[in-house]
Amino acid sequence: MSVFMLILVGGLLLAVLAALAAGLWQMAHEGEGRRKKSNKMMQWRIYLQGALILLLALMALFK
């Protein structure tokens, strides 16, 4: 497994964690604008998780 792929996986993991933390932070505060931003951050979290799963599947397939 190349170092580039490991760095990419680590970066995606950190991005998922950051999106989750930002979404939870926005959810903890009141306001309509924050509610919409929280929803958008949680959508980004789902997209990033999908990308991470796809990358892991490709790594397992070509191992």
C-alpha positions in Angstrom: 0.0 0.0 0.0 1.5 3.3 -1.0 2.2 6.1 1.3 0.1 8.4 -0.8 -3.0 6.2 -0.3 -2.4 6.1 3.5 -2.1 9.9 3.6 -5.3 10.2 1.5 -7.2 7.9 3.9 -5.9 9.9 6.9 -6.9 13.1 5.3 -10.4 11.9 4.5 -10.7 10.6 8.1 -9.8 14.0 9.4 -12.2 15.7 7.0 -15.0 13.5 8.2 -14.2 14.3 11.8 -14.0 18.0 11.1 -17.4 18.0 9.2 -19.0 16.0 12.1 -17.6 18.4 14.7 -18.6 21.5 12.8 -22.1 20.1 12.3 -22.5 19.2 15.9 -21.2 22.7 16.9 -23.8 24.4 14.7 -26.5 22.1 16.0 -25.7 23.0 19.6 -26.5 26.7 18.9 -29.9 28.2 18.2 -31.0 30.0 15.1 -32.5 29.2 11.7 -29.2 30.0 9.9 -27.3 27.7 12.1 -29.8 24.9 11.6 -29.3 25.2 7.8 -25.6 25.3 8.2 -25.6 22.2 10.5 -27.7 20.3 7.9 -25.2 21.2 5.2 -22.2 20.1 7.3 -23.9 16.8 8.0 -24.5 16.4 4.2 -20.8 17.0 3.6 -20.0 14.4 6.3 -22.0 11.8 4.4 -20.3 12.7 1.1 -16.9 12.4 2.7 -17.8 9.1 4.3 -18.9 7.8 1.0 -15.6 8.8 -0.6 -13.7 7.2 2.2 -15.6 3.9 1.8 -15.0 4.0 -1.9 -11.3 4.6 -1.5 -11.0 1.8 1.0 -12.9 -0.6 -1.3 -10.6 0.3 -4.2 -7.6 -0.3 -2.0 -8.8 -3.7 -1.0 -9.7 -4.6 -4.6 -6.3 -3.7 -6.0 -4.2 -5.0 -3.1 
